Amino acid sequence: MNLAIIGYGKMGRLIDQLAPEYGFDVLAKLEGSNNGGARGITAESFRGVDVAVDFSAASVLQNIERLGELGVNAVIGTTGWTQQLEQARSSVQRTGIGLVWSANYSIGVNIFLQLASEASRLAARHTEYGAWAWEIHHAAKKDAPSGTLLKVVNEMRRTDPAREVSVSSNRAGANPGIHEIGFDSAADTITIRHTARSREGFARGALRAARWVIGKHGWFEFQDIAFEL
């Protein structure tokens, strides 16, 4: 299987390092300097590529549209562009490629999402509990709240629309990511937390998704397929 990496920062380099464990040869590596406006995604540079993994910082929609024109399936891990999701879905539908999207490819985070949803459902009848969702990430992370925290909060609100959720984010140091939800009452406190030790879990999840999406067509969310991998 042949892989292209779009966005060759810390995540891109880690994916490159781990790719052989998942049966991939890396044929193309693009970064901001050679892919502004998706100009690096060409028929020549992507010849033989089965799937692209995109953790770039910009031009995500343009990357998706160009990959669609070339018939290359994709795994998208870039965050901070969710206002363009519907355009991206339309592009995938129009071109017929397969694409997996997630704000977070950690298997542990996807277990955490299910726990958050279930905890919110169970707490729905107990109005004495106040709810919160919190995160901390490294200082270089641009979006706050992160796509992951927004997804967590959406899951909580989906199962308990009437409850207000207090949301907060911190950006400091080199922390790879902590996400926490909780419910507090006069009697007790319930806390559920996911702590990432490194970026490795995100990279491995993205590579599993890349292997899974080869030969498929349509728009998929990692949360829906994570436990099929």
Stockholm file with secondary structure:
# STOCKHOLM 1.0

chainA/1-229         MNLAIIGYGKMGRLIDQLAPEYGFDVLAKLEGSNNGGARGITAESFRGVDVAVDFSAASVLQNIERLGELGVNAVIGTTGWTQQLEQARSSVQRTGIGLVWSANYSIGVNIFLQLASEASRLAARHTEYGAWAWEIHHAAKKDAPSGTLLKVVNEMRRTDPAREVSVSSNRAGANPGIHEIGFDSAADTITIRHTARSREGFARGALRAARWVIGKHGWFEFQDIAFEL
#=GR chainA/1-229 SS CEEEEECCSHHHHHHHHHGGGGTCEEEEEECGGGCGGGTTCCTTTTTTCCEEEECCSSCHHHHHHHHHHHTCEEEECCCSCGGGHHHHHHHHHHHTCEEEECSCCCHHHHHHHHHHHHHHHHHTTCTTCEEEEEEEECTTCCCSSCHHHHHHHHHHHHHCTTSCEEEEEEECTTCCCEEEEEEECSSCEEEEEEECSSSHHHHHHHHHHHHHHTTCCEEEEHHHHGGGC
#=GC SS_cons         CEEEEECCSHHHHHHHHHGGGGTCEEEEEECGGGCGGGTTCCTTTTTTCCEEEECCSSCHHHHHHHHHHHTCEEEECCCSCGGGHHHHHHHHHHHTCEEEECSCCCHHHHHHHHHHHHHHHHHTTCTTCEEEEEEEECTTCCCSSCHHHHHHHHHHHHHCTTSCEEEEEEECTTCCCEEEEEEECSSCEEEEEEECSSSHHHHHHHHHHHHHHTTCCEEEEHHHHGGGC
//
